[in-house]
Amino acid sequence: MTECQLTTKDFAIVKTMLDRLAWSGGPLVALLRRKLASAQVVFSNEADADVVTLNSRVTFSVDGGAPHTRIVAHGPMDGMVGQIIPITVPRGLALLGLRKGQSISVDCGRGATETIRVDEIHYQPEAARPAITAPEVDPETSIRRFPVLVFSADAPQTLGAQKKIRHSSSNGDDPGPSAA
């Protein structure tokens, strides 16, 4: 059995997929069970950089054929034809959790199998996320200093100030909510 590494989020999604599809049987259900049985579950910040996670951009080959580069996604996305491979199909699910250089054999249905190999991981969201660092400690006072937001482009008003709502009408009476 091919071991895989799944983040807690990816594991939860795969588990939910199995819960929803278990009644149907078939190759995807068998692969879901296989993934869950062989999974090493880690927090997102502990995922190895050479492992395919959701939204990773990977190059893979099928049965030693020509390489394909796709983004492993949760489901089909409009306007991204040929750029993604959803985990709702056997090839996409097979890639999830594999390491660079690792292969897995997948039942395609109708008695056929194919071997999928991860050739390269170009982008993995967990590896691209900046590391969380501990707050700085002032050596003189031993007090932790946390970063303070001093300006936000989204908030042109003074930070911390309450926004005021002003109602107005021509006769000074509150018109109430609009019917639109």
KEROPA-761800 format. One record per atom (N, C-alpha, C): x, y, z. Coordinates in steps of 0.05 Angstrom, whole numbers, plus 5000, padded with zeros to 4 digits. Layout:
N
XYZ;...
% end
This chain:
180
501749765000;500050005000;501850255000;501250444982;502750684980;501950875002;503950955019;503451145041;503151425030;501351575041;501051855033;500952035057;501552285053;501352485074;499152685067;497252705085;494952895081;494953105103;494253345095;493853555116;491153485129;490653605152;488153555166;485753645148;486053865133;483953955115;483553755093;485653665080;485453475058;484253205068;485053125092;483952875103;480952905108;480053135118;477253175123;475653175097;476753295076;475353295050;475153015039;477252855040;477252585030;475252415047;475252455073;473452305090;470552375083;469952625079;467252705071;466452595044;468352585026;467752464999;467052175003;468552025020;467951745024;465151715037;464551885057;461951865070;459651905050;460052085031;457952145011;457751934989;460051804983;460051614960;460151324967;460351264993;460750985002;458650794991;456250884988;454050714979;454350634950;455950784934;456050734905;458050524897;460050474914;462150274907;463850394885;465250224870;466850314847;469650394854;471250444833;474150494837;474750744854;473150954852;473751194868;473351144897;471350994905;470850924933;473150754944;474050554928;476350384936;478850554940;479250754922;481650924925;481351114949;478951214954;478551374978;479251215003;478250975005;478850805028;481850745031;483150695008;486050655008;487550895018;486751135009;488051385017;487851415047;485451385058;484951425086;486451225103;486550975094;487850755109;490850795110;492050925090;494950955089;495951235096;494051405104;494751685108;496251745134;498251905131;499652025154;498452315155;496952385175;495552635177;497252835192;497753075180;499353285192;497853555190;498653735208;497554015206;498854145181;497454345170;498354475146;501254575148;501854695171;504554805173;506754595177;505954345180;507854125183;508053955157;506554015137;506553865112;509253885098;510353665089;512853665075;512553805048;514553955040;514454115015;514353934990;515153684992;515253504969;512753324967;510553414980;508053264980;505853424966;504253284950;502053404935;499753454955;498953704958;496553774974;494553904955;492153964966;490254104949;491354364940;490754434916;491754684903;494654684896;495954454897;498754434888;498854414858;500854534846;501354514817;503454304813;502754084799;504553854796;504753764767;507053634762;507453504736;507453204743;505853054728;505652764733;505552624706;506152364707;505952204682;504251954689;502951854668;501251624670;502451394653;503051174666;504250944653;506751014638;508351204648;510851274636;510551444611;508151544606;507651704582;508551994585;507552164567;508252444567;507352574593;508952774603;508252904628;505853094624;504353124646;502053304647;502453494671;501953744668;502153934690;499354034696;498454004721;495754074729;495854184758;493654314766;493254394793;491254204805;492054074828;490253884841;488254044857;485654014849;483554174860;481354004873;479754134889;477553994903;475453904883;474854064864;472753994844;473154154819;471554104799;471854244773;471554544777;473054694762;472954984764;472355104737;470355274735;469655394710;471955564699;472355544673;474455704660;477255604663;477655374676;480355274680;480755004666;479454964643;479554714629;482454654621;483454424627;486154344620;488254444640;487454594660;489354694679;489154554706;486854434712;486454304738;485954004734;486253854755;485353584757;483953554784;481353504784;479953494809;480353224823;480153234850;480452984865;477852814864;475952904849;473452754845;473752554822;476152544809;476752344789;479152184800;479351924792;481451754803;484251864800;485051984778;487752084775;488352314794;486452494797;486752714816;487052624845;485252444853;485352334880;487852174884;488852034864;491251874867;493652054873;493752294860;495952474864;496052594893;493752634905;493652764931;495152604952;497052734965;498552604987;501052464978;501552444952;503952314943;506352494944;508752384947;511252534946;512352544918;514152744913;515552754888;517052494884;516652374860;518052124854;516351874861;514251904876;512651684885;510551604864;509951354862;507951244843;505751104857;503451084844;501250934854;499750804831;498850554835;497150414815;494250464822;492750534801;489950614805;488150444787;485950344798;483950204783;482250404768;482150384742;480650574725;477850474719;477150244729;474550124722;474849944698;472949784693;472949594670;475449414670;476649364693;478949184695;481549304688;481649564680;484149694673;485449834697;488049834697;489549984718;491550164704;492350374718;494550544708;496250634731;498850684725;500750764745;501251064741;500851214763;501151504762;503651574779;505451734768;507851804781;508052114783;508752214807;509152504811;512052564803;512252724781;514952794771;516053044784;514353244789;515253504800;512953644814;513653784835;511653954849;512654234846;511254394829;512054664823;511254864845;508854804857;507854984877;506154824896;506554874922;504954754942;504154984962;501555034966;500755264982;501855265011;502055025023;503155015050;506055095051;507655015031;510455085030;510855385024;508955495009;509255775001;508355975023;506955875043;505956035065;508356115082;508456375090;510656455108;510456315135;512756255146;512856115172;511756305194;510356185213;509256335235;511556355256;512156605263;514356635282;513156735309;514656675330;513856765356;514157065359;512557195375;512757475379;515457555391;516457785383;519057885393;518757945423;520857885438;520857945467;522858175472;521958385486;523658605493;525658505515;528258515510;530158405529;530258555556;529558805556;529658965580;527258915598;524858885587;522458855603;521358575602;522358405585;521358125581;518458125573;517558335560;514758355551;514758285521;512858125513;512558045485;511458285469;512658335447;511658545429;510358425405;507858475400;506358375377;506358595356;506258515331;506058715310;503358865313;503459125308;501159295310;500459405283;497959385275;497059495250;496859805253;498359945236;498360235238;496860365215;496460215193;495060325170;493860095154;491560135143;490259935126;489060085102;489760005078;488760135054;485660095052;484659875064;481759825063;480259995082;481560115101;480160275122;481160555122;480160735105;481161005104;480461175129;478461075145;477761225169;479861165191;479761315212;481561275234;481160995245;483360845250;483160575260;481960575288;480160395292;478860365318;476360535321;475860725302;473560895304;471060745294;468860795307;466360665299;465260805274;464260645255;462960765232;460160865240;459361095230;456761205236;454861175213;452461105219;450361075199;448561325200;448061445178;446461685178;444061655159;441761685170;439261665154;438361945147;437361985124;436362245117;433962215098;432162405100;429862415081;429162705078;427562765058;426863045052;425163175073;423463015087;421763125108;422763075136;425062965139;426162915165;425162655178;423462505165;422362265175;423962025165;424461825181;425861585173;424061425154;424961375129;423261245110;423060945115;424760825131;424660535136;426160395114;426060125114;427559975094;426160005066;427859985046;426760005019;425459735011;423659744992;422359504983;423959364961;426159474952;427659364931;429159134942;
% end
